[in-house]
Amino acid sequence: MEKFNFKFEKILDYKKTIESHKKNEYGKIQQKLTKEEKILENYYEFKDKLKNKKDQSNKKTNIANLQLYNNYLNDMNKLISAQEGIIDQTKKELKVAKNELLEVSKEKKIFEKLKENKYEEHLYDIKKEEEKLIDTIVSFKASTH
């Protein structure tokens, strides 16, 4: 009885390696998105604190300080807008990485299913050989008695 040998084993191994790389890539982009969203959250918190400070000091400050607060707020709005753009781009990258991962996973599953089917065929062939051998032995014993 021969050992099971899947002729596409190297391709299956390659697909597993590619899938692993795509999972890592997806994870890195997910981490990047989380980091960028945290940065945006910090910008919003800083902007809110700045607005509160401006509102509290509105009555007891001069025009130059109010102008300074407005400049800070405008700068924060620019930073927030830029950060939202980074997040949108990162979400697009994440979607692409997810689609690539899904595609590679599908391809790997096809080869795994093929391997499973070929292994079942192999087991069936072994069983048939054993039955043939048993029949031969039984026939031989029957003819010698």
Residue pairs with C-beta under 8 A, 6 or more apart in sequence:
1 126
1 129
4 118
4 119
4 122
6 12
6 115
6 118
6 119
8 111
8 114
8 115
9 115
11 111
12 108
12 111
12 112
12 115
15 104
15 107
15 108
15 111
16 108
18 104
18 108
19 101
19 104
19 105
19 108
22 97
22 100
22 101
22 104
23 101
25 97
25 100
25 101
26 94
26 97
26 98
26 101
29 90
29 93
29 94
29 97
30 94
32 90
33 87
33 90
33 91
33 94
36 83
36 86
36 87
36 90
37 87
39 83
40 80
40 83
40 84
40 87
43 76
43 79
43 80
43 83
44 80
46 76
47 73
47 76
47 77
47 80
50 69
50 72
50 73
50 76
51 73
53 69
54 66
54 69
54 70
54 73
57 65
57 69
58 66
